[in-house]
Amino acid sequence: MLDINRLIEKLNFTDDVSEFLKIYTLDEAEYEKYKKMFYEDFMLFLRSIKSKEDKYLFSLKLYIYLATENYDVITKRLGIKKSILADNGLTPETVYFDTISDIRIWQEVHKRRTGEIGLSELYWVANCVKGDLYRFGRLQFEPDKSTDIVHVHIPEGKSLDVCECIKNINLAKDFYDGYSRFDCESWLLSPNILSLLSQESNIRKFQTLFDIKHINYDFAQASERVLNEAYTRGQNSSLYLKLKDYVKENGDPGMGYGVYKKF
């Protein structure tokens, strides 16, 4: 099993979060109870967590513990395709740490929203902790267990370098060799934002990799993930300002659903 302090160090938390994770302890019996629910009845797990007074602090430390315990399982699974990873300069361990970094990403989101240490995005981050998806470079890849589709996700982070994204997808195609299609649903794929982008925009170039099938307006992802957090991140980019005006006049641009073209 991975040493928990090594995981905390590798995830590059801020000093206050690292210190919290080192001093906050979980009762062993309670941990075992929640671990059992996490794997056997996840909806009960979420309901039970919600009732806790310190749920966000508890959740952050709990997910760190769970990720630490799952290190051997995840790296063993990744090791089956070790040669494919090696051809791309990766190891099972580096992919593990890149994947689990979602805990830090969503902890940072929680802190921007609330000003407090904690983790509130439990449903999504569970996929990373369980090893139900992996991060290769800039993108995350989630195989659909009921179809032959791999879902591509775009985690928060640096800008989308299209050459890097293509490289990541090609790696995932080799890794998930039994799957015949890759798809993605994101506000970054919405054709409605094309008028806001320059011709040299990385987002515009990323869109061209996908055959956009439709736009989903059920979830206001752009407003939720960009506009609602901008005041805490000091956003003043031209895209943010244009997006803000667009939402004010037209509503959320929706999420474009697209299928990767180059298969």
N, C-alpha and C positions, 0 to 999 in steps of 0.2 A: 504494500500500500504506500502511496505517496505521502511524504511528510507534509503536514498541513502548512507549516511555515514556509516550505519551499513553494507551494502553490500560491500562497499570499504574495511572496516575493516575485514570482514569475508573472503574476497578473498585474503588477505595477499599480497597485492601489495608491491613493494619496496617503500621506503619513497618518492622518487622523483615522482613516478607515482601516489601515493596516494595524494600528494600535488597538482599535476596537476589536478587530477579529482575533487578536492575540489574547485579549483579556476577557472577552465575553465567553462564558462557558454554557454548555448545554447539559442538562441532566441526562445521564446515560439511558435510563428507562424511558424518558420522554423522547429522546432521540430515536431509540429503537421503535417506539410506537409510530412516530411520524415517518420513519424510513419504510416501515411496512405499508403504511397508507400510500406513500409516494409511489410505490411500485405496484400495489395491488388494488387500490381504490383512489385514484387521483382526485376525483371530484369530492370525495369525503375529506381527503387531505386538504383541499383548498378551503372547504367550509370550516374545518377545524382550525386551520391557521387564521382565518378571518376573525375568529372569536377571541384570539389572544390579544392582550393589552399591548404587548410589545411586538406585534406581528411582523413589522418590517425589519426590525433588528434581528429577531429570531430567525426570520426567513433567510436573511443574508448569511448568517453563520451556518444555518442548517444546509443551505445549498453548497457552501464551501466544504462542509464535512462530506456531503453526499458525493460531490465531485472528486474529492480526495479518495474516497473508498472505491469509486468506479474507475480510477486510473488504470488499474491492471486489466479490467474487462475491456475498456475502450482501446487501449494501446495494443492489446492482443488481437482484437478485431481488425484494427488498422494494419497490424503486422502481416495479415494475410495478403495484403497488396503492397507489401514493403518495397518491392522492386519498382512499382509504378511511382510511388512517392519519391523514392531515391532518384529516379530519372528527372524529377522536378525539384531536386534539392531539399526534399522534406524527409522527415522521419515520423514514425507513429507518435513519438513524444511531442515534436513541434506542432503537429496537427492537433493533438490533444490540447495543448496549452492555447493555441489559437482559437479552438472551438470553445473552450471553457472561458475564454476572455469575455464572452457575452455576459457573464456575471458582473464583471467590472463595468461593462458598457451600460447595462441596465441599472446598476447601482448609481452610476453617474447621472443617468436620466432621473432617477428618483430624487437624488440630491438637488438637481437643478429645479425640479418641480416643487419640492417641499423645504429645501434648505437643511434636511436632516439625513443622517446615515441610514441606509436600509435598502431593502429590495422589495418591490411591489409587483413586478412583472413576472409572476411565478409560472403562469401557464406556458408562456413562450420559452423561458429560460430552462424549463424542465427538459425540453428537447435536447438541449446541449449537454446537460448534466447526465442524461440517460444515454447519450451517444446516438440519438435518433437522427441527428444531422451532423455534418462536419463542415468546418471552415477550411477552404483551400484558398489561401491568399486573400483577395479582396471580397470574395463571395462565400455564401453559405449554401450547402446543397442538402436537400431533404428528400430522400427517396420515398415515394408513396407506396406503402406496403400493399395496397389493393389494386394498383395499376402498374404500368411500365413507365411511369412519368417520374422525373426528378424535379422537384420544385427548387428554383433558384431564389435566394433571398439576398438582400443588400443590407448588411449591417451598417450601423452608423460608423463613420470614420473618414478617412482621407477621400479625396476626389476619385471619381471613377476613371481610371486609366483603361481605355478600351483594349489596348494590346494585352495588358495584364489580365483583364476580365476574360478575354478569349483564351488565354493560356490557362486560366483557372478552370474554365468550362471544358477545355480539351482534356485536362487532367481528370476532371470529374467524369467525363465520358468514358475514359479508360478504366477508372476506378469502379464505376457503376456500369459494367459492360453488359448487364442484362436488361438495361433500360433503353427504350427507343426514342424518348422525347424528353426535352427539358423545357419547362415553362417558368414564367415569372409574373407576379402581379404586384404592382407598385405604382405609387403616384409618379415616380420617375419615368414610367412608361406611358403615362397619359398623353395622348396627342394634343390635349388641350393646352399643355404647357409649351408646345413647340414655338409659339409666337413670343414666348418670354426668353428664348434661348438664342445665343449667337450661333452662327454657322459653325464655329469651332468648338462649341460646347461639348464637353465630355458626355453630358447627359443625352444630348441629341445623338451623338455617335453611338452611345449605348442602346438607345431606342432602335437604331437601324439594325441591330443584331437580332431583333425579334419581329415576328409577324404579328402585329397587334390585332387581336380578334374582337375585343369589345372593351368598354369602360364600365367599371363597377363603381357606383355612387353610394353603396351601402355604408361605407366607412370613410369618414373625412380624414384620410391619412395625412395629406399635406398640411391641413390645418392643425391636426393633432401633433405631428412630429416636427413641424417646422415653425409655424406661426405661434403656436401656444407656448413654445419654449424660447422663442427668440429673445425676449426681454432679459432672460437670465444668461444668455450667451453672447450678448452684445452684437447681434446680427445687424449688419448694415450693407450686406452684399447687394449687388444689383438684382440678382435673382430673387432674393428675399423681398426686396422692395416691390419688384414687379409682381411677385406672387401675392403679396399682401393686397395690392391694388386689384389684382384679378379676383381674389376671393371676395373682396368687398363688393365688386360689381357683378360677379357671376356665380359666386358660391365655390365650394371646393371643386378642384379639377377632376376629382375622382381617381381611381386606380386603373391603369391600363393592364389588361391581361394579354400576354404575348407568348408565342411559341418560338423557341430558338430556331433560327433559319438553317444554320450550317451543321447539318447532321449527315 
